[in-house]
Amino acid sequence: MAEKKEGDNSQQHQEDVPKKEDSRDCKTKADDCKSKELKHEHKDNAAEAVCEVETSNSNVGTEPSLDNGKTSTLLTSTEKHISIHTQFEGLEKLVDLNGAGRKACPLCPEEKFKACYSHKLRRHLQNLHWKVYAEFEGHRMCICHLPCRQLKPGLSGDQLSSRLVAHYHCVVCSVTIARKTDMISHLKRHVNKGETEASYTGATDVPFEIEAPAGQAYEVMKELGTNVQLLPNHNTPQKSDTYFNRKMKINRQLVFCSLAVLGEERSPLECLDAFGATGIMGLQWAKHLRRAVKVTINDINEACVKMIRENCHLNHMRVEGSRGSRHTDAEGQEPEEDPIATVEVTKMDASVIMHLRPFDYIHLDPFGTAVNYLDAAFRNVRNLGIVSVTSTDTGSLYSKSLNVTLRHYGCQIVRTEYYKELAARMVMGTVARAAARCNKGIEVLLAVALEHFVLVVVRVLRGPSQADESVKKIRQLIHCQWCEERVFLKAGSMVEENLYRQLPCNCHESMPGKTAVELGPLWAGSLFNTGFLRRMLYEASQHGMDDILPLVKTLICESECTTLKQFSVHSPTSHVSQEECGVVIKTSQRVEDASSSKRKSSEEAGNVLKRQKSEAPLEHPPFYYSIHRHSIRGMNMPKLNKFLQYLTEAGFRVSRTHFDPTGVRTDATLAQFKSVLSKYSVPTYTTTQTGSHAVGADEVSRKTE
């Protein structure tokens, strides 16, 4: 009976602990917290050395909470630190704030914050921890004051003070970092490596468990509503066959919008993604355009083909073989009973499949240059079809490897202020020559050159006469190396001494020796198509592609050579017949009568095409000038938007350019550009003889007035 009575007393004492805690209990609780965090310290240090996320639950130990046996909320498939939460309620759940008595902070030691009542503890959690955070992918990494970090002793042998113990726990790899700026830089490195929280939370959407070869685990990434499996080393082409670049998201969205615009002219479209890799681009086509397209994803690598088929099953799509037969699983059963789309997956060389079959839309995106596949692409592409080419060899395109540029593109170039547009015109000239060899011409629809790639989209016009018209737009460029003035060489043979007369500048008269160089051959025609870009803007807004809307709006203004204030992006985008680079194309009225109108067939679209050279729109001026490159020393130049207004008032066509954020596309010469710039520039600082008083630029201007 005595033993039973003692057991009842101990049980009653344990039940009374949450209601009332004395200082000894708080101290014991804090010691328990320290011991638990020290156990967690070894895992944090290991994660800091390796800097990789462990995907198996067997290697990740469970971390108990400080709320008297209550476990913290799991944010992802792997347990994160108690200082990482998505909502403030998750931080409150660490402590029972509704209970009576004093309670200790779960993220602070006892010597820093003593136990207090619930209302004071709630303010402490909100002001000190919840508002002092580093955010990443919707998760807040609140500041933690627990002794999680192993501090190094100082010169005197003692450790640092407790005020330097504050740190953050990484949501990806659980490493502890003291400064918030260092944590932001650390998270950016995770993003560059493809190790983001979204890839782990997205793995919960997979309806089945996937095993990767060699004991690795697949990551599932979601882009534009499409799920794809990725290997852990997917961002390194030398280590992974299924290469995936997250920075090419803008490129994939631009290509998707161009295909969606073509889908309004003919249906169904036979489109080809010649280099599938993970198949993300072709899967996006099939998932969003459905029956309007017949998607073929090709890759020569066996691992890539296997990955593409698994990604098709992951997105509930039916897979067809190269001869139209359905692809089945290993058990011989269909992957989906009611697939949302059908995708054909082939394994062959890109040139072979383009030689064997005709397509309406072909996208080339190899790792590097695409010049080796242009002849095969233009061989069987249908009339009025579209060929899009993505070149990622920025070293040779942006004048860093001139010998490789001459070998691949046959062009002589130098480093200029307009090097990005020079690269786009160089690729366009190579595409035009490849199309002309197949007796086909091109009409340029889009040319974009960003940091990581150069994208060109052209419409194919069949016939030798169309090929002749395209080849005539390939010319040499005369570039002045002193003032960087440039002009395309006129058609016809020229003597070398007369090259300087083509330039509007007088550098050859004032400077000794040769000042101009001959670059090219380059595409001298237009780089944009206003009607096509307007329809791309509509497709981007319809499919929720907010990332490329500012870029497409800039391209529309650049194609018309006008400022954004003069151009209304909400103008009607549907026309019964609209002109694109001299070609009139009848399209259906989409904005108001999208439900009642029918898409034109390919035969009807071919009958309504007419050439109207006399009514061709005025092309935008080639190249641009950088306002910082031609600024005057000792003068404060005006704001860029103000300067655009000044050039417009002077009677010149002017617009911004996507190639350079400080660039101005205008039909004014460099001398006229500099004259307007110097007219509206003010001195940075001027001293006048008013005793020993120094007068600023604003004061001088007021006195002169």
C-alpha positions in Angstrom: 0.0 0.0 0.0 2.9 2.4 0.7 4.4 1.7 -2.6 1.1 2.3 -4.3 0.6 5.5 -2.4 4.1 6.7 -3.4 3.3 5.9 -7.1 0.1 7.9 -6.9 1.9 10.8 -5.4 4.6 10.8 -8.1 1.9 10.5 -10.8 0.0 13.5 -9.3 3.2 15.4 -9.1 3.9 14.8 -12.9 0.4 16.0 -13.8 0.9 19.2 -11.8 4.1 20.1 -13.6 2.5 21.8 -16.6 0.3 23.9 -14.3 3.0 25.2 -12.0 6.8 25.2 -12.5 9.3 26.4 -10.0 12.8 27.7 -10.8 14.3 24.3 -10.3 12.0 22.7 -12.9 12.7 25.5 -15.4 16.4 25.0 -14.9 16.0 21.2 -15.4 14.0 21.9 -18.5 16.7 24.3 -19.9 19.4 21.6 -19.2 17.3 19.1 -21.2 17.0 21.6 -24.0 20.8 22.1 -24.1 21.4 18.4 -24.1 19.0 17.8 -26.9 20.4 20.7 -29.0 23.9 19.4 -28.4 22.8 16.1 -29.8 21.5 18.0 -32.8 24.8 19.9 -33.1 26.7 16.9 -34.5 24.1 16.6 -37.3 24.3 20.3 -38.1 28.1 20.2 -38.4 28.0 17.2 -40.6 25.5 19.0 -42.8 27.7 22.0 -43.0 30.6 20.0 -44.2 28.7 18.0 -46.8 26.1 20.7 -47.7 23.7 18.2 -49.1 20.2 17.3 -48.1 19.7 13.8 -46.9 16.7 12.3 -48.6 16.3 9.1 -46.6 14.5 9.2 -43.3 16.8 6.5 -41.9 19.7 8.9 -41.7 17.7 11.8 -40.2 17.1 11.6 -36.5 13.8 12.8 -35.0 14.1 15.9 -33.0 11.8 16.1 -30.0 10.1 19.4 -29.2 10.4 21.4 -26.0 6.6 21.4 -25.3 6.6 18.5 -22.7 6.5 15.6 -25.1 4.6 17.4 -27.9 6.4 17.0 -31.2 6.8 20.0 -33.5 5.0 20.3 -36.8 6.8 18.6 -39.8 7.3 21.1 -42.6 8.5 18.6 -45.2 9.2 15.0 -45.6 12.4 15.5 -43.5 12.1 17.1 -40.0 13.4 20.6 -39.8 14.6 22.6 -36.8 12.1 24.0 -34.3 13.0 27.6 -35.4 11.7 27.1 -38.9 8.0 27.6 -39.5 5.5 28.8 -42.1 3.1 30.5 -39.7 3.3 32.1 -36.3 0.9 29.5 -35.0 3.6 26.8 -35.5 5.9 28.8 -33.2 3.2 29.1 -30.6 2.6 25.4 -30.6 6.1 24.8 -29.2 4.8 26.2 -25.8 1.3 25.7 -24.3 0.4 29.4 -24.1 -3.1 28.7 -22.9 -1.9 27.0 -19.7 -1.3 28.7 -16.4 2.0 29.4 -14.8 5.3 30.6 -16.1 6.8 29.2 -19.2 10.3 29.3 -20.8 11.1 30.4 -24.3 11.8 27.3 -26.5 14.4 29.2 -28.6 16.3 31.0 -25.8 18.3 29.7 -22.9 17.3 30.5 -19.3 20.1 32.9 -18.7 18.9 35.0 -21.7 15.1 34.9 -21.2 13.7 33.8 -17.9 10.3 32.0 -17.6 7.3 34.3 -17.8 3.6 34.3 -18.2 1.8 33.5 -21.5 1.0 37.1 -22.6 4.7 38.2 -22.2 6.0 35.1 -23.8 3.7 35.6 -26.9 5.1 39.1 -27.4 8.6 37.8 -27.0 8.1 35.1 -29.6 6.6 37.5 -32.0 9.0 40.5 -31.6 12.3 38.7 -31.1 11.9 35.5 -33.1 9.1 35.7 -35.6 10.0 39.2 -36.9 13.8 38.6 -37.0 13.9 35.9 -39.7 15.3 34.9 -43.1 12.7 33.8 -45.5 13.0 31.1 -48.2 10.3 29.4 -50.2 7.6 30.5 -47.8 9.5 29.2 -44.7 10.7 31.6 -42.0 14.0 30.7 -40.4 13.6 32.5 -37.1 16.6 33.6 -35.1 17.7 31.0 -32.6 19.6 31.7 -29.3 20.0 28.2 -28.2 23.6 26.8 -27.8 23.4 25.0 -31.1 26.8 26.2 -32.4 30.1 25.0 -31.0 32.0 28.3 -30.4 35.7 28.5 -30.8 37.6 29.7 -27.8 39.3 33.2 -28.0 42.9 34.1 -27.4 42.3 34.2 -23.7 40.8 30.7 -23.8 37.2 31.8 -22.9 34.4 31.5 -25.3 32.5 34.3 -26.8 29.6 36.0 -25.0 26.1 34.8 -25.4 25.1 37.8 -27.5 27.1 36.3 -30.4 25.4 32.9 -30.2 22.3 34.1 -32.2 22.1 32.2 -35.5 19.8 30.9 -38.2 19.2 27.3 -39.2 19.2 26.6 -43.0 15.9 25.1 -44.2 17.7 23.0 -46.8 20.8 21.6 -45.2 20.3 22.5 -41.4 23.6 24.4 -41.3 23.8 27.2 -38.6 24.8 30.7 -39.8 25.1 33.7 -37.6 24.5 36.6 -40.0 21.4 37.1 -42.1 23.3 38.3 -45.1 25.5 35.2 -45.0 22.4 33.1 -44.8 20.9 34.8 -47.9 24.1 34.1 -49.8 24.1 30.5 -48.6 20.5 30.0 -49.8 21.4 31.5 -53.2 24.1 28.9 -53.6 21.5 26.2 -52.9 19.3 27.7 -55.6 22.2 27.7 -58.1 22.8 24.1 -57.4 19.1 23.2 -57.7 18.7 22.4 -54.0 15.6 24.2 -53.1 12.9 23.6 -50.6 10.3 23.4 -53.4 11.9 20.3 -54.9 11.5 18.5 -51.6 8.0 19.6 -50.8 7.0 18.8 -54.4 8.1 15.2 -53.9 5.0 14.7 -51.8 2.9 15.2 -54.9 4.3 12.0 -56.5 1.7 9.2 -56.2 4.4 6.5 -56.1 7.8 6.1 -54.7 10.6 6.3 -57.3 14.0 4.7 -57.0 17.0 6.1 -58.9 20.0 4.1 -60.1 23.0 3.7 -57.9 21.0 4.4 -54.8 20.2 8.0 -55.6 16.8 9.6 -55.2 14.9 11.6 -57.8 13.8 15.1 -57.1 10.5 16.3 -58.5 10.3 19.8 -59.8 7.1 21.6 -60.9 7.1 24.3 -63.6 4.1 25.7 -65.3 1.9 22.9 -63.9 4.2 20.2 -65.2 6.1 17.8 -62.9 9.4 16.4 -64.0 11.9 14.1 -62.2 15.4 15.4 -61.8 18.6 13.6 -60.7 20.5 15.2 -57.8 23.3 16.2 -60.3 20.9 17.4 -63.0 22.5 20.9 -63.1 25.9 19.5 -64.2 26.0 18.3 -67.8 29.3 16.4 -67.4 27.8 14.3 -64.6 24.2 13.8 -65.6 22.6 12.8 -68.9 19.3 14.3 -67.9 20.5 17.9 -67.8 18.0 20.5 -66.6 18.7 24.3 -66.3 16.4 26.3 -64.1 17.7 29.6 -65.5 16.2 28.7 -68.9 12.6 29.1 -67.6 12.1 32.3 -69.6 13.4 30.6 -72.8 10.9 27.8 -72.3 8.0 30.2 -71.8 8.9 32.2 -74.9 9.0 29.1 -77.0 5.7 27.9 -75.6 4.0 31.2 -76.5 5.3 31.1 -80.0 3.9 27.6 -80.5 0.6 28.6 -79.0 0.4 31.5 -81.5 1.1 29.1 -84.4 -1.6 26.8 -83.0 -4.2 29.5 -83.8 -3.3 29.3 -87.5 -3.4 25.6 -88.1 -4.5 22.6 -86.2 -3.3 20.0 -85.2 0.4 20.9 -85.2 3.2 18.4 -85.5 5.9 19.8 -83.2 9.3 18.4 -82.3 11.4 19.0 -79.3 14.7 17.7 -80.8 16.7 17.6 -77.6 14.3 16.5 -74.9 16.6 15.8 -71.9 14.0 15.6 -69.1 11.2 16.4 -71.6 9.9 19.4 -69.7 9.3 21.6 -72.8 7.4 19.0 -74.8 5.4 18.0 -71.7 4.3 21.6 -71.2 3.2 21.8 -74.9 1.1 18.7 -74.6 -0.4 19.5 -71.2 -1.6 23.0 -72.0 -2.3 22.8 -75.7 -3.8 19.3 -75.6 -5.3 18.3 -79.0 -4.0 21.3 -80.8 -0.6 19.7 -81.0 1.0 16.4 -81.6 4.2 16.4 -79.6 7.3 14.4 -80.4 10.1 14.4 -77.9 13.4 13.1 -79.1 16.7 12.3 -77.5 19.6 10.1 -78.5 20.5 9.1 -74.9 18.9 6.0 -73.5 18.7 7.5 -69.9 17.0 10.6 -71.2 14.4 8.6 -73.1 13.7 6.5 -70.0 13.3 9.7 -67.9 11.0 11.3 -70.5 8.7 8.3 -70.4 8.6 8.3 -66.6 7.8 12.0 -66.7 5.0 11.3 -69.1 3.4 8.8 -66.7 4.0 11.3 -63.9 1.9 13.9 -65.7 -0.8 11.3 -66.7 0.1 11.2 -70.4 0.1 8.3 -72.8 3.5 7.4 -74.4 3.7 6.3 -78.0 6.7 4.7 -79.6 8.5 5.8 -82.8 6.1 3.9 -85.0 2.8 4.9 -83.2 2.6 2.0 -80.9 1.8 2.6 -77.2 4.5 2.3 -74.7 3.6 0.0 -71.8 5.2 -0.6 -68.4 7.3 -3.6 -67.5 4.2 -5.5 -66.4 2.6 -4.8 -69.8 -0.2 -2.6 -68.4 -1.2 0.8 -69.6 0.2 3.6 -67.4 -3.1 5.7 -67.5 -6.6 4.8 -68.4 -7.7 8.3 -69.2 -4.6 10.2 -70.3 -4.8 14.0 -70.7 -2.6 13.9 -73.8 -0.5 11.6 -76.0 3.2 12.2 -76.4 5.5 10.4 -78.9 9.0 9.6 -77.5 11.7 8.7 -79.9 15.4 7.7 -79.5 17.5 8.8 -82.5 19.8 11.5 -83.6 18.1 14.9 -84.1 19.3 15.2 -87.7 17.9 11.8 -88.5 14.4 12.4 -87.3 14.2 15.8 -89.0 15.3 14.2 -92.3 12.8 11.4 -92.0 9.6 13.3 -91.1 8.1 16.8 -91.7 7.0 19.0 -88.8 5.2 22.3 -88.4 7.2 23.5 -85.4 10.8 22.5 -84.6 12.7 23.6 -81.6 16.5 23.1 -81.4 18.1 23.5 -78.0 21.4 21.5 -77.9 24.1 22.0 -75.3 26.1 24.7 -77.1 25.7 25.8 -80.7 22.9 24.5 -83.1 24.6 25.2 -86.4 25.1 21.4 -87.0 21.4 20.8 -87.1 20.1 23.8 -89.1 20.3 22.0 -92.5 18.3 19.1 -91.2 15.7 21.4 -89.6 15.0 23.3 -92.8 14.9 20.2 -95.0 11.4 18.9 -94.0 9.8 21.8 -92.1 6.4 22.6 -93.7 5.6 25.9 -95.4 4.7 28.7 -93.0 6.0 26.6 -90.2 8.3 27.9 -87.4 11.8 27.0 -86.4 13.1 28.2 -83.0 16.8 28.0 -82.2 18.3 28.4 -78.8 22.1 28.9 -78.7 23.9 28.6 -75.3 27.5 29.0 -76.5 27.7 32.5 -75.1 31.5 32.3 -75.1 31.7 32.4 -78.9 28.5 34.5 -79.4 29.6 37.3 -77.0 33.1 37.8 -78.5 35.0 35.8 -75.9 36.3 33.0 -78.2 36.8 34.6 -81.6 38.4 31.5 -83.2 35.3 29.4 -82.2 33.0 32.1 -83.6 34.8 32.0 -86.9 34.7 28.2 -87.0 31.0 27.8 -86.1 29.4 30.9 -87.7 31.9 32.0 -90.2 31.8 35.6 -88.8 34.5 38.1 -87.9 33.4 40.1 -84.8 35.0 42.1 -82.1 33.8 43.1 -78.6 31.4 46.1 -78.9 28.9 47.8 -76.7 26.1 46.2 -78.6 27.6 42.7 -78.5 24.3 41.0 -77.6 22.4 42.3 -80.6 25.5 41.5 -82.7 25.3 37.9 -81.5 21.5 37.7 -82.3 22.2 39.0 -85.9 25.1 36.6 -86.3 22.8 33.6 -85.4 20.1 35.0 -87.6 22.5 35.2 -90.6 23.5 31.6 -90.1 19.9 30.5 -89.9 19.1 32.4 -93.1 22.0 30.8 -95.0 20.9 27.4 -93.9 17.3 28.0 -95.0 18.5 29.3 -98.4 20.5 26.1 -99.0 17.1 24.3 -98.9 15.5 26.9 -101.2 13.6 28.5 -98.4 13.4 32.0 -97.0 12.7 33.2 -93.5 10.7 35.9 -91.8 12.1 36.8 -88.4 9.5 36.7 -85.6 11.6 37.1 -82.5 15.2 37.5 -81.4 16.1 37.6 -77.7 19.7 37.7 -76.3 19.9 37.4 -72.5 22.7 36.4 -70.2 22.6 32.7 -70.7 21.2 32.1 -74.2 20.3 33.6 -77.6 16.8 32.6 -78.9 15.7 33.2 -82.5 12.3 32.3 -83.9 11.7 32.4 -87.7 8.8 31.6 -90.0 9.7 29.4 -93.0 8.7 30.6 -96.5 9.1 28.0 -99.2 10.5 29.0 -102.6 13.8 30.1 -104.2 12.5 33.7 -104.6 11.8 33.9 -100.8 15.3 32.5 -100.2 16.8 35.2 -102.5 15.0 37.9 -100.5 16.4 36.6 -97.3 19.9 36.3 -98.5 19.9 39.9 -99.6 19.5 41.0 -96.0 22.8 39.4 -95.0 25.5 42.2 -95.2 28.8 43.3 -93.7 29.0 45.8 -90.9 31.4 48.7 -90.7 32.4 49.5 -87.1 34.5 52.4 -85.8 36.7 51.3 -83.0 37.1 54.8 -81.6 33.6 56.1 -81.2 31.8 52.7 -81.8 29.7 54.2 -84.6 28.4 51.5 -86.9 26.5 51.2 -90.2 25.7 48.3 -92.6 27.7 48.1 -95.8 25.6 48.9 -98.9 25.0 46.2 -101.4 27.7 45.9 -104.1 31.5 45.6 -104.1 33.5 48.3 -102.3 37.1 49.3 -102.3 38.8 49.0 -99.0 39.8 52.7 -98.9 36.1 53.8 -99.4 34.9 51.9 -96.3 35.4 54.9 -94.0 33.1 57.0 -96.2 30.2 54.8 -95.1 30.5 55.9 -91.5 28.9 59.2 -90.5 31.7 59.9 -88.0 35.0 61.7 -88.8 37.3 59.6 -86.7 39.3 58.5 -89.8 40.2 62.1 -90.5 41.2 63.1 -86.9 42.8 59.7 -85.9 45.9 58.2 -87.5 45.8 54.8 -89.1 42.8 52.6 -89.7 39.9 53.2 -87.3 37.2 51.0 -88.8 36.9 47.3 -89.1 34.6 45.1 -91.2 32.4 42.7 -89.2 30.1 39.9 -90.4 28.3 38.7 -92.4 25.3 39.6 -90.2 21.5 39.8 -90.6 20.6 43.4 -91.5 16.9 43.0 -91.5 14.3 43.4 -88.7 14.7 41.3 -85.5 11.1 41.5 -84.3 7.5 41.1 -85.5 5.0 43.4 -83.9 1.9 41.4 -84.8 3.4 38.1 -83.6 4.6 39.6 -80.4 1.2 41.0 -79.6 -0.3 37.6 -79.9 2.4 36.1 -77.8 1.6 38.7 -75.1 -2.0 37.5 -75.2 -1.0 33.8 -74.9 1.4 34.6 -72.0 -1.4 36.4 -70.1 -3.9 33.5 -70.8 -1.5 30.8 -69.5 -0.4 32.8 -66.4 3.2 33.4 -67.5 3.8 36.6 -65.5 7.6 36.2 -65.7 7.8 37.1 -69.4 5.1 39.7 -69.6 7.5 42.7 -69.0 10.0 41.2 -71.5 7.3 40.8 -74.2 6.0 44.3 -73.6 9.6 45.6 -74.0 10.0 43.7 -77.2 6.7 45.1 -78.6 7.9 48.7 -77.9 11.3 47.9 -79.3 9.8 46.5 -82.5 7.8 49.7 -83.0 10.7 51.9 -81.7 8.5 53.7 -79.3 8.5 54.2 -75.6 6.3 52.3 -73.1 4.2 55.4 -72.4 3.2 55.8 -76.0 2.3 52.1 -76.4 -0.8 50.6 -74.8 -0.4 46.9 -74.1 -4.2 46.5 -73.7 -4.8 47.2 -77.4 -6.8 44.6 -79.3 -4.7 41.6 -80.1 -7.1 39.8 -82.5 -7.4 40.9 -86.1 -9.1 39.2 -89.0 -6.0 39.8 -91.2 -2.8 41.1 -89.7 0.5 41.8 -91.3 3.7 40.3 -90.1 6.9 41.3 -91.7 5.2 41.9 -95.1 3.2 38.6 -94.8 -0.6 38.9 -94.3 -1.9 36.1 -92.1 -5.6 35.6 -91.4 -6.3 34.5 -87.9 -9.4 33.8 -85.9 -10.9 36.4 -83.5 -9.8 35.1 -80.1 -10.6 37.9 -77.7 -14.3 38.2 -78.0 -15.4 35.3 -80.2 -13.0 32.6 -78.9 -15.7 30.1 -78.2 -17.6 30.5 -81.5 -14.7 30.9 -84.0 -13.0 27.9 -85.7 -9.3 27.6 -86.4 -8.3 27.7 -90.0 -6.8 24.6 -91.6 -3.4 24.5 -93.0 -4.7 24.6 -96.6 -6.8 27.7 -96.0 -4.0 29.5 -94.2 -1.7 28.9 -97.2 -4.2 30.4 -99.6 -4.6 33.7 -97.8 -0.9 34.5 -97.7 0.1 37.5 -99.8 3.2 39.6 -100.2 2.6 43.3 -99.7 6.0 45.0 -99.9 4.6 48.4 -100.5 2.6 48.3 -97.2 5.4 46.8 -95.2 5.8 48.5 -91.8 8.8 50.7 -91.1 11.5 48.6 -89.6 13.1 49.5 -86.3 16.6 51.1 -86.5 19.5 48.6 -86.1 21.6 48.5 -82.9 21.5 50.9 -80.0 23.7 53.2 -78.0 24.5 52.9 -74.3 23.9 56.1 -72.4 26.6 55.3 -69.9 29.2 54.5 -72.6 28.8 57.9 -74.3 28.3 60.0 -71.2 30.4 63.1 -70.9 33.1 63.3 -68.2 32.3 65.8 -65.4 28.7 66.0 -66.4 25.6 64.6 -64.8 23.5 63.0 -67.5 19.7 63.1 -67.3 17.5 60.1 -66.3 17.0 57.6 -69.0 13.3 58.1 -69.3 13.8 61.9 -69.5 16.5 61.4 -72.1 14.1 59.3 -74.2 11.6 62.1 -74.1 14.3 64.7 -75.2 15.2 62.5 -78.2 11.6 62.2 -79.1 11.1 66.0 -78.9 14.1 66.4 -81.2 12.3 64.4 -83.9 14.0 61.0 -83.6 12.5 57.5 -83.2 13.5 56.1 -79.8 12.8 53.1 -77.5 14.3 51.0 -74.8 16.0 47.7 -75.7 16.0 44.4 -73.9 19.6 43.8 -74.9 20.9 46.4 -72.6 19.0 48.1 -69.6 21.0 51.3 -70.3 20.7 51.1 -74.1 18.7 53.4 -76.3 17.5 52.3 -79.8 17.2 55.3 -82.1 17.6 56.3 -85.7 19.8 59.3 -84.7 23.5 59.1 -85.5 26.1 59.0 -82.7 26.9 62.7 -83.2 23.2 63.7 -82.8 22.9 61.3 -79.9 25.8 63.0 -78.1 24.6 66.5 -78.9 21.2 65.9 -77.2 23.0 64.2 -74.3 25.4 67.1 -73.8 22.5 69.6 -74.1 20.6 68.2 -71.2 23.6 67.3 -69.0 24.7 69.5 -66.1 28.1 69.9 -64.5 28.7 67.7 -61.5 30.5 70.5 -59.5 31.7 74.0 -60.5 33.6 76.6 -58.6 33.1 80.3 -59.2 35.0 83.3 -58.1 32.7 84.5 -55.4 35.3 84.9 -52.7 36.2 81.5 -51.3 32.8 80.1 -51.8 32.3 77.0 -53.9 29.0 77.0 -55.9 27.3 73.8 -56.9 25.7 73.0 -60.3 22.2 73.8 -59.2 23.2 77.2 -57.8 25.1 78.0 -60.9 22.0 77.2 -63.1 19.8 79.4 -60.9 22.2 82.3 -61.1 22.5 82.0 -64.9 18.7 82.1 -65.2 
